[in-house]
Amino acid sequence: MENLSILSKKVLQFIEPDCSKWNQWLEHNDLEPISNSECIQNFIQIITEAKESNTKILVAGDYDCDGIMATTIMVDGLRKFGIDCGFYIPNRLKEGYGLHAHTVDLAYKKGYKIIVTVDNGIKAFDALERAEQLGITTIVTDHHTLDEFVPCDLLVHPNEMEPSFSSLCGAGVAYECIRALKVDTPFHLMCACVASIGDMMPVKDETRWIIQKGIKCLNQSHEKHFFALSKDPVLNETSIAFQIVPKLNALGRLSDVANVNNAVRYFLSDGDCTNFVCQMEQINDRRKNMSSNMTQQAIQKLDQDKDVLFVYDQNYHEGIIGLTCGQINSQFDKPCIVATSCDGICRCSMRAPLGFNCVEFLKDFPYFETMGGHKQAAGFTFVDEQIPEFEQYIEQKSQSYQWQKEEKKTLLVNSDELNLSQVKGLDVLRPFGPGFELPSFEIQSVKVKSLFDFQNGKHRKYVLENGLECMDFNQSLDHFQNKNRAISSLIGSVSISSYRKKESVNFCIDAIKYK
């Protein structure tokens, strides 16, 4: 405890006021013993019998980072165990999420006798029923909310395992399955680590140890597949979240120009994959440009005075509407819905500030084809003919719906506390994440030495008197117009950047309080 820096102690006390629990956050434990749950034991039995009978297995994955990593782990692990194993991840735009009946039919024609889903499956009722009709054994490995019976031969889910596995993501579940087969490798651990960060899982129990040890393995091995997607010489959960995860997610979002299955092939390959890395970089750049352009167009179209912002355009890209929605919500600090349509179906994404409940707000609209989400985010569909009714519903509901914005608590600091040694000292507390979040820092008594805008006013840099550089990326109109107004405090996050082997502290601004 005496080795903690002053800033680290302040952060730890902010996150965990009960100092008797501090040691649990400072520990670096081994992974939990392999699960002894019935579902894991049954998994071992089915896979062992499949090996003995030379049974072909298809791994059915998902198109986000967690799904890509889960597919990689399961396929590589099963092959190392001696299984003839193939895989398939559906096209997000043409097929949508999860295992489908037509995939089951294709698997049957190709001679697959077992289908193992990863990071999906608990809602694939039609596909599972079709598999039963064809005599295909189904193993569903998933981590999403389990609220009804899953008609499969075997369900492997955190709810069916010991409590210490409760926070696993899809790739985490796949990793525990492969650990149980005793063919796991450090590479599988790294994949589970990246997926746990990408899926924003609570950093507790087994998930915390997976992230902790996975990052250590990544930096010790400098694993080529992951470091090729990163610019930093040393990785932590923040650099993984902002440099690696978006590139993997972009492949699924832009499935009209990319095949996400190639990402699994990339991670399974030992050869030179420079060309594919370049393609991923280009696709991610395209995703960023599309998102930026769509956000600018959407802001021009929407009525900013509405309590709940809504914008629809049939030309919007379905894979990008969630990102655009999040940016608008962040800029205007209001609930926002962005919608597009394809084949007669209106597809919507909603994001909202803390204190607003998207699911509760939407629950009385009677025409949803599909609907899912939580308090701050939701995704849903309905037929195009219902768009006028939905707009009317938003208008009426926003007038009666009562909510109160929750102000995010900040850790008060002065700019001198955010020096290089103090910020680097935070590493002893890592990994940060849901359940153990690095707080937003609020710099008090701000003394600005200089400031300037760049990229035509899109971004602004403030340099404080002690030399700390504070970046306001994608600054709001309010910030842009208040250029000469005295600042009371800056709220944001800290990171360490390296340029020509020289490290420095960067402060990324989330909010500005004026005098």
C-alpha positions in Angstrom: 0.0 0.0 0.0 2.9 2.3 0.8 4.0 2.0 -2.9 0.9 3.7 -4.2 1.4 7.1 -5.6 -0.6 10.0 -4.2 -2.9 10.0 -7.3 -3.3 6.2 -7.1 -4.5 6.5 -3.5 -6.9 9.2 -4.4 -8.3 7.1 -7.3 -8.6 3.9 -5.2 -10.3 5.8 -2.4 -12.7 7.3 -4.9 -13.6 3.9 -6.5 -13.6 1.9 -3.3 -14.3 4.0 -0.2 -14.0 0.9 2.0 -10.2 0.7 2.5 -10.6 -2.8 4.0 -11.3 -4.0 0.4 -8.3 -2.3 -1.2 -6.1 -5.3 -1.2 -8.5 -7.2 -3.5 -8.0 -4.6 -6.2 -4.2 -4.6 -5.8 -3.9 -8.4 -6.1 -2.6 -10.2 -9.2 -4.1 -13.6 -8.9 -3.8 -16.8 -11.0 -6.8 -17.8 -13.1 -9.6 -19.6 -11.3 -9.3 -23.4 -11.3 -11.0 -25.0 -14.4 -14.7 -25.0 -13.9 -16.1 -28.2 -12.4 -19.7 -27.3 -13.4 -21.9 -29.9 -15.1 -22.0 -28.0 -18.3 -18.2 -27.9 -18.7 -17.9 -31.6 -17.9 -20.6 -32.4 -20.5 -18.8 -30.2 -23.0 -15.6 -32.2 -22.4 -17.5 -35.5 -22.9 -19.3 -34.5 -26.1 -16.1 -33.1 -27.7 -14.0 -36.1 -26.6 -16.6 -38.4 -28.2 -16.6 -36.3 -31.4 -12.8 -36.7 -31.6 -13.0 -40.4 -31.2 -15.7 -40.7 -33.9 -14.0 -38.2 -36.3 -17.2 -36.0 -36.1 -17.1 -32.6 -37.9 -17.9 -29.6 -35.9 -19.0 -26.1 -37.1 -18.4 -23.1 -34.9 -21.0 -20.4 -35.4 -19.8 -17.0 -34.3 -20.8 -13.4 -34.1 -19.5 -10.3 -36.0 -18.3 -8.1 -33.2 -14.9 -8.2 -31.4 -16.1 -10.6 -28.8 -17.6 -12.9 -31.4 -14.5 -12.8 -33.6 -12.2 -13.6 -30.6 -14.6 -16.3 -29.3 -14.7 -17.9 -32.8 -10.9 -17.8 -33.0 -10.4 -19.4 -29.5 -13.0 -22.2 -30.1 -11.8 -23.1 -33.6 -8.1 -23.1 -32.7 -8.7 -25.0 -29.5 -10.9 -27.6 -31.1 -8.4 -28.1 -33.9 -5.6 -28.5 -31.4 -7.7 -31.1 -29.6 -7.9 -33.0 -32.9 -11.3 -32.0 -34.2 -12.1 -31.4 -37.9 -13.5 -28.0 -37.3 -14.9 -25.2 -39.6 -16.5 -21.9 -38.7 -19.0 -19.3 -40.0 -19.9 -15.7 -38.9 -23.0 -14.3 -40.5 -23.2 -11.1 -42.6 -24.6 -8.4 -40.3 -26.5 -6.6 -43.1 -27.8 -9.5 -45.1 -28.3 -12.1 -42.3 -28.3 -10.3 -39.0 -27.3 -11.5 -35.6 -27.0 -15.1 -34.5 -27.4 -18.7 -35.8 -29.9 -19.0 -38.6 -31.9 -22.0 -40.0 -30.3 -21.6 -43.4 -26.8 -21.9 -41.8 -27.9 -25.1 -40.2 -29.1 -26.5 -43.5 -25.7 -25.6 -45.1 -23.9 -27.2 -42.2 -25.9 -30.4 -42.7 -25.1 -30.5 -46.4 -21.4 -30.2 -45.7 -21.4 -33.1 -43.2 -21.3 -31.2 -39.9 -22.8 -33.3 -37.1 -22.2 -30.8 -34.2 -22.7 -27.0 -34.1 -21.1 -25.0 -31.4 -22.3 -21.4 -31.1 -20.0 -18.8 -29.5 -21.2 -15.4 -28.2 -24.7 -16.2 -29.5 -27.3 -18.9 -29.6 -29.6 -18.5 -26.6 -32.2 -16.7 -28.8 -31.7 -18.9 -32.0 -34.9 -20.9 -31.5 -35.7 -21.5 -35.2 -32.1 -22.6 -36.0 -31.9 -24.9 -33.0 -35.2 -26.4 -33.8 -34.0 -27.0 -37.4 -30.8 -28.6 -36.1 -32.9 -31.0 -34.0 -34.9 -31.9 -37.0 -31.7 -32.8 -38.9 -30.2 -34.7 -36.1 -27.4 -32.1 -35.5 -26.1 -31.9 -31.9 -26.1 -28.3 -30.7 -23.8 -26.8 -28.1 -24.7 -23.2 -27.2 -21.9 -21.2 -25.5 -23.2 -17.7 -24.8 -23.1 -15.1 -22.1 -26.1 -12.9 -22.9 -29.1 -12.5 -20.6 -30.7 -15.9 -20.0 -34.4 -15.5 -19.4 -36.0 -18.6 -21.0 -35.3 -22.2 -21.9 -32.8 -22.8 -24.7 -33.7 -25.8 -26.8 -30.2 -27.2 -27.3 -28.3 -30.3 -26.4 -25.9 -28.5 -24.1 -25.9 -24.9 -22.8 -22.6 -23.5 -21.5 -23.3 -20.2 -19.9 -21.9 -18.3 -16.9 -25.2 -18.8 -15.1 -24.5 -22.6 -15.3 -21.0 -22.2 -13.9 -19.4 -21.2 -10.5 -20.0 -17.6 -9.3 -16.4 -16.6 -10.1 -17.2 -17.0 -13.8 -20.3 -14.8 -13.8 -18.7 -11.8 -15.6 -17.3 -13.8 -18.6 -17.9 -12.5 -22.1 -18.5 -14.8 -25.0 -14.8 -15.3 -25.7 -14.3 -15.8 -22.0 -16.8 -18.7 -22.0 -15.1 -20.2 -25.1 -11.7 -19.8 -23.3 -13.0 -21.7 -20.3 -14.2 -24.5 -22.6 -10.8 -24.8 -24.3 -9.1 -24.7 -20.9 -11.2 -27.6 -19.8 -9.9 -29.6 -22.8 -6.4 -28.7 -21.6 -5.3 -27.4 -25.0 -5.3 -23.7 -24.1 -2.4 -21.5 -25.1 -1.3 -17.9 -24.1 -2.7 -16.8 -27.4 -6.2 -17.9 -26.4 -5.8 -16.0 -23.2 -4.8 -12.9 -25.1 -7.9 -13.3 -27.3 -10.2 -13.6 -24.3 -8.5 -10.5 -22.8 -9.1 -8.3 -25.8 -12.7 -9.6 -26.1 -13.4 -8.9 -22.4 -12.2 -5.3 -22.9 -14.1 -4.9 -26.1 -17.4 -6.2 -24.7 -17.0 -3.9 -21.6 -17.4 -6.8 -19.1 -17.2 -6.1 -15.3 -13.5 -6.4 -14.3 -14.0 -8.7 -11.4 -13.2 -12.3 -10.5 -12.1 -14.5 -13.5 -12.6 -11.7 -16.0 -10.2 -9.4 -14.1 -7.5 -12.1 -14.0 -8.0 -12.8 -17.7 -7.5 -9.1 -18.6 -4.6 -8.7 -16.2 -2.7 -11.8 -17.3 -3.7 -11.3 -21.0 -2.2 -7.8 -21.1 0.9 -9.1 -19.5 1.2 -11.9 -22.1 0.6 -9.4 -24.9 3.3 -7.1 -23.8 5.8 -9.9 -23.1 5.3 -11.7 -26.4 4.6 -8.6 -28.5 2.1 -10.9 -30.3 2.2 -10.0 -33.9 -1.6 -10.2 -34.8 -2.6 -7.7 -32.0 0.4 -5.4 -32.2 0.0 -5.0 -35.9 -3.4 -3.4 -35.1 -1.9 -1.0 -32.5 0.4 2.0 -32.6 1.5 1.8 -29.0 4.7 0.0 -28.0 3.0 -1.1 -24.8 -0.6 -2.0 -24.5 -3.1 -1.6 -21.7 -6.9 -1.8 -21.5 -7.3 1.7 -22.8 -5.1 1.3 -25.9 -6.7 -2.0 -26.6 -10.2 -0.5 -26.4 -9.4 2.4 -28.7 -6.9 1.0 -31.1 -7.6 -2.7 -31.6 -11.3 -3.3 -30.8 -12.7 -0.6 -33.2 -10.8 -2.2 -36.1 -12.4 -5.6 -35.4 -15.8 -4.1 -34.9 -15.5 -2.2 -38.2 -15.4 -5.4 -40.2 -18.8 -6.4 -38.9 -20.3 -3.0 -39.2 -19.3 -2.6 -42.9 -20.1 -6.2 -44.0 -21.1 -4.8 -47.4 -17.4 -4.2 -48.1 -15.7 -6.7 -45.7 -16.0 -10.3 -44.8 -15.6 -10.6 -41.0 -14.7 -14.3 -41.4 -11.4 -13.1 -42.8 -10.6 -11.7 -39.3 -10.7 -15.2 -37.9 -8.5 -16.5 -40.7 -6.1 -13.6 -39.9 -5.8 -14.6 -36.2 -5.4 -18.3 -37.1 -2.7 -17.6 -39.7 1.0 -17.8 -39.0 2.0 -16.3 -42.3 2.5 -12.7 -43.4 -0.8 -10.9 -43.1 0.4 -7.4 -43.9 -2.1 -6.9 -46.7 -5.1 -7.8 -44.5 -3.9 -5.5 -41.7 -3.8 -2.7 -44.3 -7.3 -3.6 -45.4 -8.5 -3.5 -41.8 -6.9 -0.1 -41.3 -8.6 1.2 -44.5 -12.0 -0.2 -43.5 -11.7 1.4 -40.1 -10.8 4.7 -41.6 -13.8 4.4 -43.9 -15.9 3.6 -40.9 -14.7 6.8 -39.1 -15.2 9.0 -42.2 -18.7 7.6 -42.7 -19.6 8.0 -39.1 -18.3 11.6 -39.1 -20.1 12.5 -42.3 -23.4 10.9 -41.2 -23.2 12.7 -37.8 -22.8 16.1 -39.5 -25.7 15.3 -41.9 -27.9 14.1 -39.1 -27.3 17.2 -36.9 -28.4 19.4 -39.8 -31.6 17.4 -40.2 -32.7 17.0 -36.6 -34.7 19.5 -34.5 -32.3 20.3 -31.7 -35.1 21.8 -29.5 -36.8 18.4 -29.1 -36.5 16.6 -25.8 -35.8 13.4 -27.6 -33.9 13.8 -30.8 -35.0 11.8 -33.9 -33.5 11.7 -37.3 -34.3 9.3 -40.2 -32.8 8.8 -43.6 -33.2 5.7 -45.7 -29.6 6.2 -47.1 -27.9 5.9 -43.7 -25.7 2.9 -43.3 -27.2 0.4 -40.9 -23.8 -0.5 -39.5 -23.0 3.1 -38.5 -26.3 4.4 -37.1 -25.3 3.3 -33.5 -22.0 5.3 -33.7 -23.8 8.4 -35.1 -26.4 8.1 -32.4 -23.8 8.0 -29.7 -22.0 11.0 -31.0 -25.2 13.1 -31.2 -26.2 12.0 -27.7 -22.8 13.0 -26.4 -22.8 16.4 -28.2 -26.3 17.5 -27.2 -26.6 15.5 -23.9 -30.1 14.4 -25.0 -31.7 11.0 -25.8 -31.3 10.4 -29.5 -32.7 8.0 -32.1 -31.1 7.5 -35.5 -33.0 5.4 -38.0 -32.6 4.0 -41.5 -34.5 1.4 -43.6 -33.8 -1.6 -45.7 -36.2 -3.9 -47.5 -39.2 -2.2 -45.9 -37.9 -2.5 -42.3 -37.0 0.6 -40.3 -33.9 0.0 -38.2 -33.2 2.2 -35.3 -30.5 2.8 -32.7 -31.1 4.8 -29.5 -28.6 6.3 -27.0 -29.3 8.3 -23.9 -27.6 10.2 -21.0 -27.4 8.7 -17.5 -30.7 8.9 -15.7 -32.8 8.1 -18.9 -34.1 4.6 -19.5 -34.4 3.7 -23.2 -36.2 0.5 -22.7 -38.8 2.0 -20.4 -39.3 5.0 -22.8 -39.9 2.6 -25.7 -41.9 -0.1 -24.0 -45.4 1.1 -25.0 -44.8 1.3 -28.7 -46.9 -1.6 -30.0 -45.3 -2.2 -33.5 -41.8 -3.5 -32.8 -40.6 -6.3 -35.0 -37.5 -6.7 -32.8 -36.4 -4.8 -29.7 -33.5 -5.1 -27.3 -31.3 -3.0 -25.1 -30.8 -1.5 -21.7 -31.0 1.9 -19.9 -28.6 3.9 -22.0 -28.8 2.1 -25.4 -31.4 0.2 -27.5 -31.8 -1.2 -30.9 -35.1 -2.0 -32.6 -37.0 -2.4 -35.8 -40.5 -2.0 -37.2 -42.0 -1.8 -40.7 -41.5 1.5 -42.6 -45.2 2.2 -42.7 -45.1 2.8 -38.9 -42.5 5.6 -39.1 -45.2 8.4 -38.7 -46.7 6.5 -35.8 -43.3 6.2 -34.2 -42.5 9.9 -34.5 -45.9 10.7 -33.0 -45.2 8.2 -30.2 -41.8 9.9 -29.5 -43.4 13.3 -29.4 -46.2 12.3 -27.0 -44.0 10.1 -24.8 -41.3 12.7 -24.4 -43.9 15.1 -23.0 -45.1 12.7 -20.3 -41.9 10.7 -19.6 -40.2 11.9 -16.4 -36.5 11.5 -15.8 -33.7 13.3 -14.1 -30.2 13.5 -15.5 -27.6 11.8 -13.3 -24.5 14.0 -12.9 -21.3 11.9 -13.2 -19.1 12.2 -10.1 -15.6 13.5 -10.8 -12.4 13.3 -8.9 -11.1 16.8 -8.1 -7.4 17.3 -8.8 -5.1 20.2 -9.7 -3.1 20.1 -12.9 0.2 19.5 -11.1 -1.1 16.2 -9.9 -1.4 14.9 -13.5 2.3 14.7 -14.1 4.0 11.8 -15.8 5.1 9.8 -12.7 1.7 10.2 -11.0 -0.2 9.1 -14.0 2.1 6.1 -14.7 1.6 5.2 -11.0 -2.0 4.4 -11.9 -0.8 1.2 -13.6 -0.7 -0.6 -10.3 -4.5 -0.4 -10.2 -5.1 -1.7 -13.7 -7.1 -3.0 -15.3 -9.9 -0.4 -15.1 -13.3 -1.1 -16.5 -17.0 -1.5 -15.5 -17.2 -2.1 -11.8 -13.8 -0.6 -11.3 -13.8 2.5 -13.5 -11.1 5.0 -13.7 -12.9 8.2 -12.7 -13.2 11.3 -14.7 -10.7 13.9 -13.4 -11.9 17.5 -12.8 -9.0 19.9 -13.0 -9.7 22.9 -10.7 -8.4 26.4 -10.8 -7.6 26.1 -14.5 -4.9 28.5 -15.8 -4.8 28.5 -19.6 -1.5 29.6 -21.1 -2.6 29.2 -24.8 -5.2 27.6 -27.0 -5.8 27.1 -30.6 -8.3 25.4 -33.0 -7.3 23.0 -35.8 -9.1 21.1 -38.5 -11.4 24.1 -39.2 -12.4 24.4 -35.5 -13.3 20.7 -35.2 -10.8 20.2 -32.4 -9.2 22.6 -29.8 -6.0 22.3 -27.8 -5.6 24.1 -24.4 -2.1 24.3 -23.0 -2.1 25.0 -19.2 0.5 27.1 -17.4 2.3 24.0 -16.1 2.5 22.6 -19.7 -0.3 20.1 -19.5 -1.9 19.7 -22.9 -5.7 19.3 -22.8 -7.5 18.2 -26.0 -11.1 18.9 -26.8 -11.8 16.6 -29.7 -15.0 17.1 -31.8 -15.7 20.1 -29.6 -19.4 21.1 -29.2 -20.8 24.3 -30.6 -21.0 25.6 -27.1 -17.3 25.1 -26.5 -16.4 26.5 -29.9 -18.4 29.7 -29.2 -17.0 30.2 -25.7 -13.4 30.5 -26.8 -12.8 33.7 -24.8 -14.8 32.8 -21.7 -13.0 32.1 -18.5 -12.8 28.4 -17.5 -13.6 27.2 -14.0 -12.6 23.6 -14.5 -11.9 20.9 -17.1 -13.4 17.4 -16.9 -11.9 14.5 -18.7 -9.5 11.5 -18.8 -5.7 11.1 -18.8 -3.4 9.0 -20.9 0.3 8.8 -21.7 1.5 9.3 -25.3 4.9 8.5 -26.7 6.5 10.5 -29.5 10.1 9.8 -30.6 10.5 7.8 -27.4 9.5 10.8 -25.3 6.5 10.2 -23.0 4.0 12.9 -22.0 0.6 13.2 -20.3 -2.4 14.0 -22.4 -5.7 15.2 -21.0 -8.8 14.5 -23.1 -11.6 16.9 -22.3 -15.2 15.6 -21.8 -16.8 18.7 -20.4 -15.9 22.3 -19.5 -17.3 24.4 -16.6 -17.1 28.1 -17.1 -16.9 30.9 -14.5 
